[in-house]
Amino acid sequence: MKHIDKSSDERAVLVHALRRNMRMLVRSFTKADALLAKTIGIHATDLASIDLLRSSEEPVTPKQLANYLGISTGSATAAIDRLERAGFVERVHNRRDRRGIFIQPVPGRIEEIAKAHDSINVHFDALAGRFSDDELRVVNKFLSSI
């Protein structure tokens, strides 16, 4: 009689489900971002650029933006150009290095995107309300470890 370790079988099922759910989550966010970007008239890459600018506590360089997006510096420059033409960002010279620039959000324009996220945040907050603080800590610990 062969011994079957049910705990490892259950863990394998749980890990498989987690992988599947993470892929579905990424697809859902990708679709939502594409719809939001289309609604405000920019590319999804440009929306991801704005996400970095909104969340960064330090000025962002084009190279940092390229690294964040996983694209070439030339593609990042094209995204910055589009965002600048749309009035969402401006290039600001680095006072310490005249050759360098920072990408800075235009006051007021970035808040338009934050408002567009409000309906998503209401849904997200309702979903998070179904979980205890301890469960949310576990989810946050997992996601911040990726």
Beta strands, then each sheet from edge to edge (+ up, - down):
strand 1: 89-93
strand 2: 101-105
sheet 1: 1+ 2-
end
